[in-house]
Amino acid sequence: MASTPVKATNDRELARAQTLARVLDSAVGIPGTRIRVGLDALLGLIPGAGDIAGAALSGYIVLHAARRGASRAVLWRMIANVAIDAAIGTIPILGDLFDVGYKSNMKNVQLFERYAAAPEVVDTRSKRVGAVLILVLLLLMIGVVTLGFLFARFLWRLLTG
């Protein structure tokens, strides 16, 4: 287990992480709406490299939480948030819209703030979320393999009569 987390108040590094999360996820409001966008959504417009750059910047928030003593379960949950954002962000158009709504950096800062306030509660919940995420990914992989098999069988029947 990591060291005991430091209370989130009066923490310069936490303030930097919060500022970075705002810059990446919600720096600018879209006039006439309640939607806010940040640098992450703009970087996502650059195919491939933009999502990698956004994920690298997001890594600072995860690194901060690791330095401040977040548990492995919380860190893995934070990494999963960044990975989901980066992976779906690579899908043209849909990924850009997802970047506007998902806001993984804000989620990660809030997750760490909650962990600093109540480590046991957040740690237990993070373990449950991690288990559910692994199950969903496993089911998704099974679904993709099954669809691939069915599609290959369909093509085989189509080609062989």
C-alpha positions, 0 to 999 in steps of 0.5 A, spaced: 500 500 500 502 507 498 503 512 504 497 515 507 494 521 502 495 528 504 489 532 505 487 535 499 487 542 502 492 548 501 496 543 496 500 547 491 501 541 486 493 539 487 492 546 485 496 545 479 493 539 477 486 542 478 488 548 473 491 543 468 484 539 469 480 545 467 485 547 461 484 540 458 477 539 459 473 546 461 477 552 459 472 555 454 465 555 454 461 555 448 457 561 447 449 560 448 450 553 451 452 550 458 458 546 454 465 547 456 471 545 452 478 545 453 485 543 450 484 536 450 478 536 445 482 541 441 488 536 441 483 531 439 482 534 432 489 532 430 489 525 428 493 520 433 498 525 435 493 529 439 490 524 443 497 521 445 499 529 447 492 529 451 494 523 454 501 525 456 498 531 459 493 527 463 499 523 466 501 529 470 494 528 474 495 521 475 503 522 477 501 527 482 496 522 485 501 517 485 506 522 489 501 523 494 499 516 496 493 514 492 492 507 492 493 502 486 486 501 485 485 509 485 491 509 480 488 504 476 481 507 475 485 514 473 489 510 468 483 507 465 479 514 465 485 517 461 485 510 457 478 510 455 478 518 453 485 516 449 482 510 445 475 513 444 478 520 442 481 516 436 475 515 433 474 521 428 468 525 429 465 521 435 471 521 439 472 529 438 464 529 441 466 524 446 472 528 449 467 534 450 463 530 454 467 525 458 472 530 461 477 524 464 482 530 467 476 533 471 474 526 473 481 524 476 482 530 480 475 529 483 477 522 484 483 524 488 480 529 492 475 524 494 480 519 496 484 524 500 478 526 504 475 518 505 481 513 502 477 507 504 471 508 501 474 511 494 479 505 494 473 500 495 469 503 490 475 503 485 476 496 486 469 495 484 469 499 478 476 496 476 472 489 476 466 491 472 471 495 467 475 488 466 468 484 466 466 489 460 472 489 457 472 481 457 465 481 454 467 486 449 473 482 447 469 476 446 463 480 442 469 482 437 472 475 436 465 472 436 463 477 430 469 476 427 468 469 427 461 470 424 463 475 419 468 470 416 463 464 416 458 468 412 464 470 407 466 463 407 459 461 405 458 466 400 464 465 397 463 457 397 456 457 395 
